[in-house]
């Protein structure tokens, strides 16, 4: 039985506690949060779980084998490093850390101590995103041409990170999992409408070495909640609507055909439109966090490398860093070196 300690019982922490409490092979030993009222809620729901205001008490608890961290991003590195130094396996809420340098240090420490380091890229563990990866990998859409996403809502405003580190991180992690290529450059623009606070609306464009292009629109000031993604291929296209209760993913057999009257002609370009069927594939509807918790426990038990390991976290953080740099330059593209680092 793997003992789990949870740090942070705010927005995401209760979901972690619930899933680890219900997962086979694990036991939630302790929950830490600096707010007494949050600990009272945890104690009321889970009377047998120890509650602590000081997270270091979880690191020193011999009953705790692994720690899940769901705290503000600015605290991720310090808490994760302390957990590793105490010999605990770790699962860290997205993004893994505030800088790529911090991620690299966490990866090195985890490797040195042979501990599991996993980042909570939750959407990677959804049945629908896994199905999309399967379809893309089997060339079911043909050559991928674009990824276009809108992820907007009213709030929750974060005080230590911009909207791209809060919302765009989801799409960047999905693309990292689904697509076979990494971006080579990023352009981003955004503004803050609250004095002294990070940007609350942003637009990101990711460029790839081939003709693939990605665009992400994120916003904390939208009057409605939208979670919609279009993935276009040369043969078929996907519409993924995460708020759709039943048919979250639809595949459209639509596209264009391009031909010329003769190879040397540059004027007689003919474009035809192809319209076929639409269908909604079936996929696993298990709660993503349940799948993720089980995967984390399996990695701890068997010494496996997680699907969303430190390397995946590093690639995502490097794109976020490049996007932040570009946003500070009013959209000037920032190149990414091989492996995802900003040049």
DONU-828367 format. One line per 4 residues: their letters; for each residue x, y, z of N, C-alpha, C. Coordinates in steps of 0.02 Angstrom, whole numbers, plus 32768, in hexadecimal, padded with zeros to 4 digits. Last residue first. Example, Ala and Ser with C-alpha at 12.3 -4.5 7.8 and 13.67 -1.06 7.14 Angstrom:
SA) 8282 7F90 8162 82AC 7FCB 8165 8285 8002 818A  8294 7EE4 8186 8267 7F1F 8186 8294 7F5B 8186 $
***
This chain:
XXXX) 831B 85D5 7A7F 835D 85E8 7A66 836A 8631 7A72  82CF 856B 7AF4 82CC 85A9 7ACF 8313 85BE 7ABD  82BF 84B7 7AD9 82D9 84F2 7AFC 82D6 8531 7AD3  8294 8446 7A92 8263 8472 7AB0 827D 84AF 7AD4 $
XXXX) 82E4 83F4 7A4B 82D5 83DE 7A8F 82A8 840F 7AB4  8336 8475 79F6 8325 842D 79F7 831B 8417 7A3F  82F1 8515 7A2A 8326 84EA 7A11 830F 84A2 7A13  827C 8587 79F2 8288 8550 7A21 82BE 8523 7A03 $
XXXX) 8271 8638 79E3 8284 85F7 79C9 828D 85C5 7A01  81EB 86A3 79EF 8225 868A 7A14 8234 8643 79FB  81A6 872E 7998 81B0 86E6 799F 81F0 86D5 79C5  8157 87B2 79EB 8192 87A0 79C4 81A0 8755 79CE $
XXXX) 80ED 87D8 7A3C 80E1 87A6 7A09 811D 8794 79DE  8120 8838 7A96 80E5 8846 7A6D 80E0 8818 7A31  817D 8807 7AEA 8196 882A 7AAF 815F 8838 7A7D  8138 87C1 7B47 815B 87FD 7B5F 8176 8827 7B26 $
XXXX) 8116 8757 7AF7 80E1 8784 7B0D 80FF 87C5 7B26  8190 8715 7AEB 8172 8733 7AB0 813D 8766 7AC4  81A0 86E8 7B6F 81D1 8715 7B52 81B4 873A 7B16  8131 8692 7B76 8135 86CC 7BA3 8167 8700 7B88 $
XXXX) 8156 8633 7B17 8119 865A 7B0C 811A 8699 7B38  81C7 85FD 7B55 81CE 861F 7B15 8192 864B 7B07  8188 85C3 7BC6 81BB 85F7 7BCE 81C3 8620 7B8E  8137 8564 7B87 8119 8599 7BAE 814A 85D3 7BB9 $
XXXX) 819A 8511 7B50 816C 8535 7B23 814B 856F 7B48  81D2 84E3 7BC7 81FB 8509 7B98 81D1 852F 7B66  8168 849C 7BFF 8180 84D9 7C20 81AA 8503 7BF1  8161 8430 7BA4 8129 845E 7BAB 813F 84A0 7BCB $
XXXX) 81DC 83F0 7BB7 81C9 8408 7B74 8192 843C 7B79  81D2 83CF 7C41 8205 83FE 7C29 81F3 841B 7BE5  816D 8370 7C45 8164 83AF 7C69 8195 83E4 7C51  81AD 830C 7BFD 816F 832A 7BE2 8163 836D 7C03 $
XXXX) 8215 82F3 7C58 8224 830A 7C14 81E8 832A 7BF3  81D3 82C2 7CCA 81F5 8303 7CCC 8205 831F 7C87  813F 8275 7C80 8179 8278 7CAC 8199 82BD 7CAC  80BD 8235 7C5D 80CB 827D 7C62 8103 8286 7C95 $
XXXX) 80D3 81AB 7C6D 80C3 81C7 7C2A 80D1 8211 7C28  815C 8181 7CDB 8118 8197 7CCC 8110 81AF 7C84  81BC 80F0 7CE2 81BE 8137 7CD1 8178 814D 7CBD  81AE 807D 7D6F 81A6 8090 7D28 81AE 80DC 7D20 $
XXXX) 81B4 803A 7DE8 81EE 805F 7DD2 81EB 8074 7D89  8143 7FFE 7E18 816D 7FD7 7DEB 81AB 7FFC 7DD2  8106 805B 7E6F 810B 8015 7E82 8140 7FEF 7E59  810A 80D2 7E27 812B 80CE 7E68 8138 8085 7E7B $
XXXX) 80BB 80AC 7DB9 8100 80C1 7DAE 8128 80BD 7DEF  8041 8093 7DF9 8063 805D 7DD5 80AD 806E 7DCA  8024 8114 7E27 802F 80DE 7E57 8054 80A4 7E37  8012 8154 7DAA 8045 816B 7DD9 8056 8134 7E0B $
XXXX) 7FA2 810E 7D7A 7FE2 810C 7D56 801C 8121 7D83  7F41 8133 7DD7 7F53 80EC 7DD0 7F97 80E5 7DAD  7F3C 81BC 7DBC 7F50 81A5 7DFF 7F66 815C 7DFC  7F0C 81BA 7D37 7F4D 81D6 7D46 7F67 81BE 7D8A $
XXXX) 7E8C 8184 7D45 7EBE 8162 7D1B 7F04 8179 7D2C  7E58 81E9 7D96 7E5A 81A4 7DAF 7E8D 817C 7D87  7E60 8256 7D43 7E8A 8256 7D7F 7E8C 8211 7D9F  7E01 8236 7CDF 7E48 823C 7CCF 7E74 8236 7D0D $
XXXX) 7D85 81BB 7CF3 7D9E 81FD 7D08 7DE9 8200 7CFE  7D60 815C 7C61 7D79 815D 7CA6 7D93 81A2 7CB6  7D36 814A 7BE1 7D1C 8184 7C05 7D2E 8184 7C4F  7D84 8121 7B4B 7D80 8112 7B92 7D6A 8150 7BB8 $
XXXX) 7D1A 813A 7ABA 7D5A 813D 7ADD 7D4E 812F 7B27  7CD6 8136 7A14 7CD2 8126 7A5B 7D18 8129 7A7A  7CC7 81BB 799B 7CE3 817C 79B3 7CD8 8174 79FE  7C51 81FA 793A 7C6B 8207 797D 7C85 81C5 799A $
XXXX) 7C58 8236 7890 7C49 8204 78C3 7C6C 8215 7904  7C22 826C 77F2 7C3B 8280 7834 7C2A 8247 7864  7C4F 8256 7742 7C29 8249 777F 7C49 8269 77BC  7C84 82D8 76D4 7C6E 8294 76E1 7C48 828E 7722 $
XXXX) 7CB6 8343 765B 7C8A 833F 7696 7C71 82F8 769D  7D33 83A0 7612 7D1C 835C 761E 7CF3 835B 765F  7D4E 8412 7591 7D3A 8408 75D6 7D1B 83C3 75DE  7DDB 8445 752F 7D9B 8422 7536 7D8D 8416 7580 $
XXXX) 7E2C 84BD 74D3 7E22 84A4 7517 7DDC 8485 751B  7EA2 84D9 7459 7E5E 84C2 7466 7E5A 84A4 74AC  7EFB 8552 7405 7EF8 852B 7443 7EAF 851A 7451  7F39 8590 7392 7EFD 8566 738F 7EFB 8536 73CA $
XXXX) 7FB4 85CE 73AC 7F76 85F5 73AE 7F37 85C9 73B2  8022 8589 7396 801D 85A8 73D9 7FDC 85CF 73E0  804F 84F7 7341 801F 852D 7348 801F 8547 7390  809D 8489 7334 80BF 84CA 732E 808F 8504 733A $
XXXX) 8046 841C 7340 8079 8426 7373 8099 846B 7370  7F9C 844E 7321 7FDC 8433 7309 8011 8443 733D  7F30 846A 7371 7F24 8450 732E 7F62 8430 7311  7F44 842F 741A 7F50 8460 73E6 7F42 8440 73A2 $
XXXX) 7EEE 8416 74B6 7F0F 83FE 747A 7F17 8438 7448  7EBB 83E4 7556 7EDB 8419 752F 7EFD 83FA 74F2  7E32 83C9 75BD 7E61 83AB 758D 7E7C 83E4 7561  7E05 83D2 766B 7E0B 83EF 7628 7E3A 83C5 75FE $
XXXX) 7D8C 838D 76DD 7DCD 83A8 76CA 7DCB 83C6 7685  7D43 8316 774E 7D3F 8352 7725 7D85 836A 7715  7D07 82BA 77AF 7D29 82A7 7771 7D20 82E0 7740  7D1C 82DE 7857 7CFB 82F3 7818 7D26 82DE 77DD $
XXXX) 7CFC 82A2 78F5 7D2A 82A0 78BC 7D02 82AF 787D  7CEA 82E0 7997 7CCA 82D0 7958 7CFE 82D3 7921  7CE4 82CC 7A44 7D0E 82CD 7A08 7CE5 82B8 79CC  7C7C 82CB 7A9F 7CB1 82FC 7AA8 7CDD 8302 7A6A $
XXXX) 7BE8 82A7 7AAD 7C14 82A1 7A72 7C4B 82D6 7A75  7BBD 82CD 7B37 7BBE 8289 7B1A 7BF1 8283 7AE2  7BD0 8352 7B64 7BC6 831B 7B94 7BCD 82D5 7B76  7C4D 83C4 7B3A 7C16 839C 7B1E 7C0D 835E 7B4A $
XXXX) 7CBE 83FD 7B66 7C82 840B 7B8D 7C45 83E4 7B73  7D20 83E1 7B0B 7D25 83C1 7B4C 7CE7 83CC 7B77  7D1C 83BC 7A6B 7CFB 83EB 7A98 7CF7 83CB 7ADC  7D71 83AE 79DD 7D73 8394 7A22 7D56 83CA 7A4F $
XXXX) 7D6A 837E 793C 7D52 83B2 7968 7D4C 8393 79AE  7DDD 8350 78BE 7DBF 8341 78FF 7DA6 8381 791F  7DE3 831A 7813 7DEA 834D 7845 7DC4 8339 7884  7E41 82C8 778E 7E07 82D0 77B9 7E16 8304 77EE $
XXXX) 7EAE 82E0 7736 7E79 82B2 7723 7E39 82BE 774C  7F05 833C 776A 7EFB 833E 7721 7EC2 8312 770B  7EB9 837D 7803 7EE8 8354 77DC 7ED9 8358 7792  7EA3 83E3 7890 7E97 83D9 7849 7ECE 83B0 7828 $
XXXX) 7E4F 83F2 791F 7E8D 83D5 7906 7E80 83C2 78BD  7E0D 8463 7991 7E08 8449 794D 7E4D 842E 7939  7DC0 846D 7A2F 7DFE 8465 7A08 7DEE 8447 79C4  7D7A 84C3 7AB8 7D71 84A5 7A76 7DB2 84A5 7A4F $
XXXX) 7D30 84F7 7B32 7D6A 84C9 7B2F 7D65 84A3 7AEE  7CEE 8584 7B80 7CF7 855F 7B40 7D36 8535 7B45  7C7D 85DA 7BE0 7CB4 85AA 7BE3 7CB5 8582 7BA2  7C5D 868A 7BCB 7C49 8644 7BCA 7C87 8618 7BCE $
XXXX) 7C9A 8704 7BD0 7C59 86FE 7BF0 7C40 86B6 7BF4  7D49 8709 7BFA 7D14 86F9 7BCA 7CD1 86F1 7BEF  7DC0 8722 7C3C 7D8C 8755 7C3D 7D54 8748 7C0C  7E2C 86D0 7C2D 7E08 86CC 7C6D 7DCD 86FC 7C71 $
XXXX) 7E5F 8677 7BA0 7E41 86B5 7BB8 7E1E 86A7 7BFB  7EB7 8644 7B0C 7EA5 8639 7B53 7E90 867B 7B71  7ED1 85F2 7A79 7EB2 862F 7A94 7E9D 861F 7ADB  7F4C 85B5 7A10 7F29 85AB 7A50 7F10 85EF 7A69 $
XXXX) 7F7C 855F 7980 7F67 859F 799D 7F3E 8590 79DB  7FFA 8518 7918 7FCB 8511 7950 7FBB 8557 796B  8024 84C7 7880 8022 8504 78A8 7FEE 84FA 78DF  8085 846B 780D 8058 846A 7846 805D 84AD 786C $
XXXX) 80E1 845D 77A9 80AC 848F 77A0 8079 8490 77D8  8175 8443 780F 814C 8435 77D4 8116 846B 77CE  81A4 847E 7883 81D1 847B 784A 81AB 8469 780A  8127 84EE 78CB 814A 84AE 78C7 8175 84AD 7888 $
XXXX) 80F0 856A 793F 8107 8558 78FD 812F 8516 7900  8068 85A4 7997 80A2 8578 7999 80B1 8562 7952  8023 8630 79E1 802C 860D 79A1 806C 85E5 79A6  7FB0 8667 7A5A 7FF0 8648 7A4B 7FED 8628 7A06 $
XXXX) 7F6A 86E9 7AB3 7F66 86C3 7A74 7FAB 86A8 7A64  7F16 8712 7B4D 7F52 8708 7B23 7F41 86DE 7AE6  7EEA 8761 7BE4 7ED4 874C 7BA1 7F12 8746 7B76  7F28 8787 7C57 7EEC 875F 7C5E 7ECE 874A 7C1B $
XXXX) 7FCB 879C 7C98 7F9F 879F 7C5E 7F64 876F 7C67  7FD3 87C2 7D4C 7FEB 87A5 7D0C 7FB6 87A9 7CD5  7FB5 8867 7D98 7FAB 881E 7D93 7FC5 8804 7D50  7FBB 88EF 7D97 7FEA 88CB 7DC2 7FE4 8880 7DBF $
XXXX) 7F13 8905 7D6C 7F54 8925 7D7B 7F7D 88FB 7DAB  7ECC 88A1 7CF9 7ECA 88AF 7D41 7F0F 88C8 7D55  7EDC 887C 7C7B 7EAA 88AF 7C85 7EA1 88BF 7CCF  7F6A 8856 7C1C 7F49 8851 7C5D 7F18 888B 7C64 $
XXXX) 7F82 87FE 7B80 7F7E 883A 7BA9 7F5E 8829 7BEC  7FE5 87B5 7AFB 7FB6 87B3 7B32 7FB7 87F4 7B59  802D 8747 7A82 8019 878B 7A97 7FE6 8784 7ACF  80B1 86E4 7A3F 8079 86ED 7A6E 806C 8736 7A7C $
XXXX) 80FC 8666 79E3 80EB 86AC 79E5 80AE 86B4 7A12  817F 85F0 79D9 8141 8604 79F9 8139 8650 79F4  81CB 8566 7981 81C8 85AC 7994 8183 85BC 79B0  81C2 84E0 7970 8205 84FD 7968 8206 8547 797A $
XXXX) 816B 845B 79C6 816E 849D 79A7 81B5 84B7 79A3  817F 83AD 7998 8181 83E2 79CA 8185 8426 79A7  8118 8325 795C 814E 8356 7954 8147 838C 798A  80AB 82D6 796B 80EC 82B4 7965 8126 82E4 795F $
XXXX) 802B 82FB 79E3 804E 8307 79A5 8093 82E6 79A5  7FFF 82D6 7A66 7FDC 82C0 7A2A 8005 82C5 79EA  8054 830E 7AC7 8042 82C7 7ACA 8028 82AE 7A87  805F 8393 7AA5 809C 836E 7AB2 808F 8322 7AB1 $
XXXX) 7FD8 83B5 7AA2 7FFE 83B2 7A64 803D 838A 7A6C  7FBF 83B1 7B2E 7F9A 8385 7B00 7FC0 837E 7ABE  8014 8415 7B5B 8021 83D0 7B70 7FFB 839E 7B44  7FD8 8482 7B1D 801E 8473 7B0E 802E 842B 7B22 $
XXXX) 7F5B 8480 7B59 7F61 8472 7B12 7FA8 8461 7AFE  7F81 849E 7BE0 7F5A 8462 7BCF 7F63 844F 7B86  7FC0 8519 7BDB 7FE8 84DE 7BED 7FC3 849D 7BDC  7F5E 8576 7BCD 7F7F 855F 7B90 7FAA 8521 7B9D $
XXXX) 7F3A 858A 7C59 7F0D 856A 7C2A 7F31 854F 7BEC  7FAD 85B5 7CA6 7F74 8595 7CC5 7F4A 856D 7C93  8007 85F2 7C55 8021 85BF 7C82 7FE8 8599 7CA4  7FB3 864F 7C18 7FD1 861A 7BEE 7FED 85E1 7C1A $
XXXX) 7F8C 86A7 7C7B 7F5A 8678 7C62 7F79 8641 7C37  8017 86AE 7CF0 7FEA 86C9 7CBD 7FBB 8692 7CA5  8027 869C 7DA4 8035 8688 7D5F 8003 86A8 7D2F  7FFE 86CA 7E1E 8046 86C0 7E15 8058 86AB 7DCE $
XXXX) 7F75 86D6 7E23 7F9D 8711 7E34 7FE8 8708 7E27  7EEF 86AB 7DB8 7F2A 8695 7DDD 7F56 86D3 7DE9  7E3F 86A5 7DB0 7E7C 86CD 7DA8 7EB3 86B1 7DD5  7DE1 8629 7D63 7DFA 8641 7DA3 7E3B 8667 7D98 $
XXXX) 7D82 86A6 7D06 7DA9 8690 7D41 7DC3 864A 7D35  7D1D 866F 7C8F 7D20 86AA 7CBB 7D41 8694 7CFD  7D78 8626 7C03 7D45 8625 7C37 7D4A 8666 7C5F  7DC1 85C4 7B7D 7DB0 8603 7B9E 7D7A 85F8 7BD3 $
XXXX) 7E13 858B 7B03 7E0C 8574 7B48 7E01 85B3 7B73  7E1D 8552 7A63 7E03 8588 7A8B 7DF5 856D 7AD1  7E95 851E 79E8 7E71 8513 7A26 7E59 8554 7A45  7ECF 84C0 7965 7EB1 8502 7974 7E84 84FA 79B1 $
XXXX) 7F48 8482 7903 7F29 8476 7944 7F10 84BA 795A  7F63 8444 785A 7F5A 8479 788C 7F3B 845E 78CC  7F8C 83D3 7812 7F9A 8416 77F7 7F91 844D 782B  7FC6 832F 7807 7FA8 8362 7832 7FBE 83A7 781B $
XXXX) 7F9D 82C1 7785 7FD0 82F0 779E 7FAF 8326 77C8  7F18 8258 77C1 7F48 826C 778E 7F7E 8297 77AC  7ED2 822A 7829 7EBE 826C 7810 7EE8 8281 77D4  7F0C 81AF 7844 7EC5 81B2 7835 7EAC 81F4 781C $
XXXX) 7F8A 8188 7864 7F82 81AF 7827 7F39 81B4 7812  7F97 8156 78E0 7F87 8125 78AB 7F7C 8146 7867  7FA8 81C8 792B 7FE1 819B 7922 7FD6 8168 78EB  7F25 81FC 792A 7F5B 8221 790A 7F96 81F3 78FB $
XXXX) 7EE3 8198 7975 7ECD 81A7 7930 7F05 81CB 790A  7F27 819F 79EF 7F24 8160 79CA 7F13 816C 7981  7F0C 8223 7A16 7F51 820E 7A08 7F52 81CE 79DE  7E82 8216 7A29 7E9C 8243 79F5 7EE3 8230 79E3 $
XXXX) 7E81 81C0 7A96 7E64 81AA 7A57 7E7D 81D5 7A1D  7EB9 8213 7AF6 7EDC 81D5 7AE4 7EC2 81BA 7AA1  7E54 8270 7AFD 7E95 8285 7AE3 7EBF 8248 7AD0  7DEC 821F 7B33 7DE4 823F 7AF2 7E27 8255 7AD5 $
XXXX) 7E18 81F2 7BB0 7E0D 81C2 7B7A 7E09 81E2 7B36  7E9C 824E 7BFD 7E56 8248 7BEA 7E50 8216 7BB0  7F21 8263 7C16 7F03 8226 7C32 7EB9 8220 7C24  7F3F 82DD 7BE5 7F60 82A5 7BC5 7F40 8263 7BDB $
XXXX) 7F02 8334 7C3D 7EDF 8323 7BFF 7EFF 82E9 7BDA  7F5F 8346 7CA9 7F23 831E 7CB1 7F03 8308 7C6F  7FF1 8341 7CCE 7FD4 8358 7C8F 7F94 8330 7C87  8042 8344 7D50 7FFA 833A 7D48 7FE1 835D 7D09 $
XXXX) 80DB 82EE 7D45 80B7 832D 7D44 806E 831F 7D31  814B 828F 7DAB 8114 8290 7D7B 80F0 82D3 7D7F  81CC 822F 7DD9 81BA 8276 7DD1 8186 8279 7D99  8201 81B1 7E45 81D3 81C3 7E0F 81C4 820E 7E12 $
XXXX) 82B1 819C 7E66 826D 81AA 7E7B 8242 81BD 7E3F  833E 818F 7E6C 8314 815A 7E4F 82CC 815F 7E68  838E 81F5 7E8F 8371 81CF 7EC6 8344 8196 7EAF  83AF 8226 7E11 83E5 8214 7E40 83CB 81E7 7E78 $
XXXX) 8332 8244 7DDC 835B 820F 7DBE 8390 81F7 7DEF  830D 82AD 7E31 82E4 8271 7E2E 830C 8237 7E11  8371 830A 7E13 836B 82F1 7E57 8343 82B0 7E58  8359 8322 7D8B 839A 8308 7D9F 8395 82E9 7DE5 $
XXXX) 82D8 8359 7D91 82E4 831B 7D6C 8325 82FA 7D82  82F1 83CE 7DD8 82C5 839B 7DF5 82D0 8357 7DD2  8342 8411 7D7C 835D 83FF 7DBE 8332 83CA 7DDF  82E7 8422 7D13 8324 83FA 7D08 8342 83E5 7D4B $
XXXX) 828C 8479 7D50 8276 8436 7D3A 82B3 8409 7D32  82DA 84EB 7D61 82C0 84C9 7D9B 82AB 8481 7D8A  82EF 850C 7CDA 8328 84FC 7D04 8312 84D6 7D42  8270 852E 7CAF 828D 84F0 7C97 82C9 84DC 7CC0 $
XXXX) 8207 856C 7D34 823B 8574 7D01 8254 8530 7CEB  81A3 8544 7D8B 819E 8587 7D6F 81D0 8593 7D36  8166 849A 7D6D 818A 84CD 7D93 8186 850F 7D6E  80FD 8452 7D2F 8129 8432 7D5F 814F 8463 7D8A $
XXXX) 805F 84AB 7D2C 809C 8492 7D0E 80CD 847A 7D43  8010 8416 7D73 802C 843C 7D3B 802F 8487 7D4A  8040 83C8 7E0E 800E 83E9 7DE3 8030 8410 7DAC  80A7 833C 7E1F 80A0 8384 7E26 806D 839E 7DF4 $
XXXX) 80D3 82B5 7E7D 80A5 82C9 7E47 8097 8312 7E52  8163 825C 7EB6 8139 8297 7EB2 810F 829B 7E73  81AA 81F9 7F3B 8196 81FF 7EF5 8166 823A 7EF0  821E 822C 7FB7 81D9 8220 7FA3 81D2 8225 7F57 $
XXXX) 8296 824D 7FF7 828D 820A 7FDD 8247 81F9 7FC7  82AD 82CD 8018 8295 82A3 804E 8287 825B 8038  82CB 8300 7F9D 8302 82FB 7FCD 82EF 82D0 800A  8249 8303 7F6A 827B 82D6 7F4E 82B4 82CB 7F7E $
XXXX) 8211 8368 7FBC 81F5 8325 7FBC 8227 82F2 7FA1  8260 83D6 7F9A 8260 83BD 7FDF 8245 8376 7FE3  823A 83E2 7F13 827F 83D1 7F24 8284 83B7 7F6C  81B2 8404 7F21 81C5 83C6 7EFE 820C 83B2 7F0F $
XXXX) 81BB 847F 7F64 8198 8447 7F83 81AD 8405 7F63  8204 84CC 7F06 821D 84C3 7F4B 81FC 8486 7F6B  81B1 84C4 7E90 81F7 84AC 7E92 820E 849D 7ED9  8130 84F8 7EB3 813A 84B4 7E9C 8181 849B 7EA6 $
XXXX) 8113 857A 7ED1 812A 8550 7F08 813D 850A 7EF2  80E2 85B5 7E5F 811F 85D1 7E7B 813B 85A6 7EB4  8067 8575 7E4C 80A1 8562 7E24 80E2 857A 7E42  800D 8546 7EE2 8020 8577 7EAF 8062 8565 7E8D $
XXXX) 7FF1 8491 7EEC 7FFA 84D3 7F0A 800A 8505 7ED3  7FF1 83FE 7EFA 7FBE 8426 7ED8 7FBD 846B 7EF8  804D 836C 7EF5 8051 83B4 7F04 801F 83DA 7ED9  805A 82D3 7F45 803A 82F7 7F0E 8036 8340 7F22 $
XXXX) 80D7 825F 7F73 80B6 829F 7F81 8098 82BC 7F41  80F3 81BE 7FBD 80EF 81EA 7F83 80C6 8227 7F94  80F8 8183 8039 8127 816C 8006 812A 819B 7FCB  80DF 819D 80E1 80D5 81BB 809E 810C 81A4 806F $
XXXX) 8107 816E 8159 80CF 814B 8139 80C3 8164 80F2  8164 81C7 8187 817C 8187 816C 8145 815E 814B  816B 826F 816B 813D 823A 8180 8152 81F8 815F  81B0 82D8 8138 81D1 82B1 816D 81A7 8276 8185 $
XXXX) 8157 8311 80E0 8196 82F7 80C6 81B9 82C9 80F9  80F4 833D 8136 80E4 8306 8107 8125 82E7 80ED  8133 83A5 8172 8121 836C 819C 810D 8330 8171  813B 8404 8111 8178 83DF 8120 816A 83A3 814D $
XXXX) 80C1 8447 810F 80CB 8410 80DF 810A 83E7 80EE  8061 8473 8194 80A7 8475 817E 80B5 843B 814F  7FE3 8450 81B5 7FEC 8492 8197 8032 8498 8179  7F97 83B1 819B 7FD1 83D8 81B2 7FD0 841D 8191 $
XXXX) 7F38 8323 81C6 7F3A 8364 81A6 7F72 838E 81C5  7F21 8276 81A1 7F42 82AA 81C9 7F42 82EC 81A3  7E87 8222 818A 7EC2 8242 816B 7EDE 8277 819A  7E12 81F5 81BE 7E4E 81CF 81CF 7E8E 81EF 81B4 $
XXXX) 7DAC 8248 818B 7DBE 824D 81D1 7E00 8229 81E4  7D8B 8299 810A 7DB8 8260 8113 7DD3 8260 815A  7D32 8303 811C 7D24 82D1 80EA 7D4D 8292 80F2  7D6C 8349 8185 7D25 8337 8189 7D14 82FF 8157 $
XXXX) 7DEB 8361 8157 7DE2 8336 8191 7D99 831E 8197  7DD2 83BB 80EF 7DF1 837B 80E0 7DE5 8349 8119  7D9C 8426 8137 7D73 8404 8104 7D8F 83BF 80F4  7E0A 8447 8183 7DCD 8431 81A5 7D9F 840D 8175 $
XXXX) 7E60 8475 8122 7E71 8437 8146 7E34 841B 816A  7E22 84EB 8101 7E27 84B7 80CE 7E37 8474 80EF  7E2E 8534 8176 7DEB 8523 815F 7DEC 84ED 812A  7EBA 8548 8180 7E98 851C 81B0 7E53 8506 8197 $
XXXX) 7F2E 8549 8103 7EEE 8566 8118 7EC8 8534 8144  7F9A 8505 80D6 7FA7 8539 8108 7F66 8557 8123  7F94 8455 80CE 7F7E 8494 80B3 7F87 84C9 80E9  7FA4 83A7 80B3 7FC0 83E5 80CE 7FA4 8421 80A9 $
XXXX) 7F74 8305 80E3 7F66 833F 80B7 7F82 837D 80DA  7FA3 8258 80E7 7FA1 829B 8103 7F92 82CF 80CD  7F87 81DB 80AB 7F9E 81DE 80F0 7F93 8223 810E  7F27 817F 8044 7F37 81C5 8052 7F48 81CA 809C $
XXXX) 7F63 80F0 7FF9 7F41 810A 8034 7F56 8152 803F  7F56 8079 7F72 7F70 80B6 7F91 7F45 80C9 7FCD  7F1D 800C 7F32 7F65 800A 7F40 7F82 8049 7F5F  7EA3 805A 7ED1 7EBB 801C 7EED 7F07 8020 7EF8 $
XXXX) 7E60 80F9 7EFC 7E89 80D0 7ED1 7EA0 8091 7EF6  7E20 814C 7F55 7DF8 8118 7F35 7E21 80E8 7F0C  7E82 81A4 7F7A 7E5F 8180 7FAF 7E38 8145 7F92  7EA5 81DA 7F00 7ED5 81AE 7F21 7EB5 8187 7F5A $
XXXX) 7E2D 8222 7EE8 7E43 81ED 7EBA 7E77 81BF 7ED9  7E25 827C 7F56 7DEF 824D 7F46 7E07 8214 7F1B  7E9E 82C5 7F4A 7E90 829D 7F86 7E5B 8268 7F76  7E8A 8304 7ECD 7EC2 82D6 7ED7 7EB4 82A8 7F13 $
XXXX) 7E1C 8353 7EEB 7E16 8320 7EB6 7E4E 82ED 7EBC  7E50 83AA 7F4E 7E1B 837A 7F5F 7E11 8343 7F2B  7EB3 83F4 7EFC 7EC6 83C4 7F30 7E8F 8393 7F43  7E7E 8457 7EAD 7E8D 8416 7E8F 7E9B 83E0 7EC2 $
XXXX) 7E60 84C5 7F06 7E35 84B4 7ECE 7E3F 846C 7EB6  7EA8 848F 7F95 7E81 84C7 7F7B 7E51 84B1 7F45  7F08 844E 7FE2 7EC3 8436 7FE2 7E95 8470 7FCD  7FAB 841F 7FE3 7F7D 844C 7FC2 7F37 842F 7FBF $
XXXX) 7FF4 8388 7FD6 8002 83CC 7FEB 7FD8 83FC 7FC2  7FDA 82E6 800E 7FC2 8319 7FDF 7FD2 835E 7FFD  8028 8249 8013 801F 8289 8033 800B 82BD 7FFF  800B 819B 8017 800A 81DA 7FF0 8000 8216 801E $
XXX) 8052 80FB 801B 8039 8134 8042 8041 8175 801C  8023 8069 7FCE 804C 80A5 7FC7 802C 80DE 7FED  802B 7FC4 8000 8000 8000 8000 802C 803E 8000 $
***
